[in-house]
């Protein structure tokens, strides 16, 4: 059988606001992308999400987004590589604290929404993400679109990578349409199944693949349940990505590091120059 990871963006509630079908999705996934307080989530929700993932044996990753609660991290904001580096360091570190006190280990980093799309298409932002991950823990896996700048930057940085396809987002000319996601375009179970099988087939031979279903998609638990059944029928089994062969960085090793300041040549990204204009 061919193994595949099933991941879900979740932990995006905050305060009195409840968002997504986290408790229904968690038993059916193998990796959880937990919001870290920027686009969604808060300390209590992060703690609860970690506990829920541990209960179900689900691997955990930091879901890093732009600081844009009003737009839920889905609005593109001009952001420099240095700002991206700092955002990653801040959010991954916050979730790591909740995971560490439970005696567990973080598996991966996945960007959210607008930041995900920006880093996948912008080389400087992609390298800033990888710089932050490398400085924190080079055994952390990076989830990225196949053939994207983020995917390439992670490989260049010697970081373990996982290529991602989206079950509940439409594709046009083999490119995911992250923002064009009406219920009609997402479709029902059959459309989700056909889309996923087609995208996985295009990635046949990739070392590590993952399929995302969002916790906040309408009828997400039903879509994921039907998708799991179809993937099993197609010969797939489910497992989070294999651990890296490298040992995690020790506390002593990390304490000797200081957060890096990116060189001006890297920090002067095209998206920053657009902001200046």
C-alpha positions in Angstrom: 0.0 0.0 0.0 1.0 3.6 -0.6 1.1 5.8 2.4 -0.1 9.4 2.5 -0.4 12.0 5.3 -3.8 13.6 6.0 -3.5 17.1 7.5 -6.0 19.6 8.7 -5.7 23.3 9.5 -7.3 23.8 13.0 -7.1 25.4 16.4 -8.3 28.6 14.9 -10.9 29.5 17.5 -10.1 32.2 20.0 -11.7 33.8 23.0 -15.5 33.2 22.9 -15.4 32.5 19.2 -15.6 28.8 18.1 -14.5 28.0 14.6 -14.1 24.8 12.7 -14.9 21.1 13.3 -11.7 20.3 15.2 -13.0 17.6 17.4 -14.7 15.7 14.5 -11.7 16.0 12.3 -8.9 15.0 14.7 -9.7 11.3 14.9 -9.5 11.0 11.0 -6.2 12.9 10.4 -2.6 12.1 10.9 -1.1 15.6 11.1 -2.6 18.8 12.7 -1.6 22.3 11.7 -2.3 24.3 14.9 -2.9 28.1 14.6 -0.4 30.0 16.8 -2.3 33.2 17.7 -1.8 35.4 14.7 -4.6 34.7 12.2 -6.5 32.6 14.7 -6.0 30.7 17.9 -5.0 31.8 21.4 -3.0 30.2 24.3 -6.0 28.3 25.7 -7.0 27.0 22.2 -3.4 26.0 21.5 -3.1 24.1 24.7 -6.4 22.3 24.0 -5.4 21.5 20.4 -2.2 19.9 21.6 -4.0 17.8 24.1 -6.6 16.7 21.5 -3.9 15.8 19.0 -2.0 13.8 21.7 -5.2 12.0 22.6 -5.6 10.8 19.0 -2.0 10.2 18.3 -1.9 13.0 15.7 1.5 14.6 14.7 1.6 18.4 15.3 2.8 21.3 13.4 2.8 25.1 13.7 0.3 26.9 11.4 2.0 30.2 10.9 0.0 33.1 9.5 0.0 36.9 9.0 -1.2 38.9 12.1 -4.6 39.6 10.5 -7.4 38.3 12.6 -10.0 40.5 10.9 -9.1 38.9 7.5 -8.4 35.6 9.1 -4.9 35.7 7.5 -6.3 35.5 4.0 -5.5 39.1 3.0 -2.1 39.7 1.4 -0.2 42.3 3.4 3.2 43.6 2.1 5.7 41.8 4.3 9.5 41.8 4.3 11.7 38.7 4.6 12.8 39.9 8.0 9.2 40.3 9.1 8.4 36.8 7.8 11.4 35.4 9.7 10.3 37.0 12.9 6.7 35.9 12.5 7.8 32.3 12.0 10.2 32.4 15.0 7.5 33.9 17.2 4.7 31.6 16.3 6.6 28.3 16.0 8.2 29.0 19.4 4.9 29.7 21.0 3.3 26.4 19.9 6.5 24.5 20.7 6.2 25.6 24.3 2.8 23.9 24.7 4.1 20.7 23.0 7.3 20.5 25.0 5.5 20.7 28.4 3.5 17.7 27.4 6.8 15.8 26.6 6.0 15.7 22.9 7.8 16.9 19.8 6.7 19.2 17.0 6.8 17.6 13.6 6.4 20.3 11.0 5.7 23.9 10.0 3.0 24.9 7.6 2.1 28.5 6.6 -1.4 29.7 6.5 -3.5 31.5 3.9 -2.0 34.5 2.3 1.4 33.9 3.9 1.4 30.4 2.4 0.8 31.6 -1.1 3.2 34.6 -0.8 6.1 32.4 0.3 5.3 29.7 -2.2 5.7 32.2 -5.1 8.3 34.6 -3.6 11.9 33.3 -3.3 13.1 35.8 -0.7 10.1 35.1 1.6 10.6 31.4 1.1 14.2 31.6 2.2 13.2 33.7 5.2 10.8 31.0 6.3 13.5 28.3 5.9 16.0 30.5 7.8 13.7 30.6 10.8 13.0 26.9 10.7 16.7 26.1 10.4 17.5 28.4 13.3 14.8 26.8 15.5 15.1 23.2 14.6 16.4 21.8 11.3 14.6 18.5 11.9 11.2 20.3 11.4 9.5 19.4 8.2 8.3 22.1 5.8 4.9 21.6 4.1 4.9 23.3 0.7 3.3 23.3 -2.7 5.2 21.1 -5.2 7.6 23.0 -7.5 7.2 26.2 -5.5 9.8 28.6 -4.3 9.2 27.4 -0.7 9.7 23.8 -1.7 12.9 24.7 -3.5 14.2 26.8 -0.6 13.5 24.0 1.9 15.5 21.6 -0.2 18.4 24.1 -0.7 18.3 24.6 3.1 18.6 20.9 3.7 15.2 20.8 5.5 12.9 17.8 5.2 10.0 18.7 2.9 6.5 17.4 2.4 4.6 18.3 -0.8 1.0 19.2 -0.3 -2.2 18.9 -2.3 -5.6 20.3 -1.3 -8.7 18.2 -1.3 -11.2 21.0 -0.6 -9.8 23.8 -2.8 -10.4 24.0 -6.6 -7.5 23.7 -9.1 -7.2 25.6 -12.4 -4.5 24.6 -14.8 -3.1 22.4 -12.1 -2.6 25.3 -9.7 -4.6 25.5 -6.5 -7.0 28.4 -6.2 -6.7 29.2 -2.5 -9.0 32.2 -2.5 -11.5 31.1 -5.2 -13.3 28.7 -3.0 -17.0 28.9 -3.3 -19.1 25.9 -2.2 -19.9 25.2 -5.8 -16.2 25.2 -6.8 -15.2 23.0 -3.8 -17.9 20.6 -4.7 -19.2 17.5 -2.7 -17.5 14.3 -1.8 -17.2 13.0 -5.4 -15.5 16.2 -6.6 -13.1 16.2 -3.6 -12.2 12.5 -4.2 -11.6 13.0 -7.9 -9.5 16.1 -7.3 -7.4 14.5 -4.7 -6.7 11.3 -6.6 -5.7 13.4 -9.7 -3.3 15.5 -7.7 -1.7 12.6 -5.9 -1.3 10.8 -9.2 0.6 13.9 -10.5 3.0 13.6 -7.6 3.5 9.8 -7.9 7.1 9.1 -6.8 7.4 12.0 -4.4 9.0 10.9 -1.1 6.5 12.5 1.2 3.0 13.7 0.3 0.2 15.2 2.3 -3.5 16.0 1.6 -5.1 18.9 3.3 -8.8 19.2 4.3 -9.7 22.4 6.2 -11.5 22.2 9.5 -13.7 25.2 8.5 -14.9 23.9 5.1 -18.6 23.3 5.2 -19.3 19.6 5.9 -15.6 19.0 6.4 -16.0 15.8 8.6 -18.2 14.2 5.9 -15.9 15.2 3.1 -12.9 13.8 5.0 -14.7 10.5 5.9 -15.7 9.9 2.3 -12.2 10.8 1.1 -10.6 8.4 3.5 -12.8 5.6 2.3 -12.0 6.3 -1.3 -8.3 6.5 -0.7 -8.3 3.2 1.1 -10.2 1.7 -1.9 -7.5 3.1 -4.1 -4.8 1.4 -2.1 -3.6 4.1 0.2 -2.9 3.9 3.9 -2.5 6.9 6.3 0.6 7.9 8.3 2.2 11.1 9.3 5.6 11.8 7.5 8.5 9.7 8.8 10.8 11.4 11.4 14.0 13.0 10.1 17.2 11.0 10.5 18.8 14.0 12.2 18.6 14.4 16.0 16.7 17.4 17.2 18.8 20.4 18.3 19.6 20.4 22.0 18.5 23.1 24.3 22.2 24.0 24.8 22.7 24.2 21.0 19.7 26.5 20.6 20.7 28.8 23.5 23.9 29.6 21.8 22.1 31.0 18.8 20.8 34.5 18.4 17.9 35.4 16.0 19.5 36.3 12.7 19.1 39.6 10.9 18.7 38.9 7.3 21.2 40.6 5.0 19.9 43.7 3.2 20.2 42.1 -0.2 17.8 39.4 0.9 15.5 41.7 2.9 14.8 43.9 -0.1 12.1 41.8 -1.6 10.0 42.7 -4.5 6.9 42.8 -2.3 8.7 45.3 0.0 9.5 47.5 -2.9 5.8 47.5 -3.9 5.0 48.7 -0.4 7.4 51.6 -0.8 5.8 52.7 -4.0 
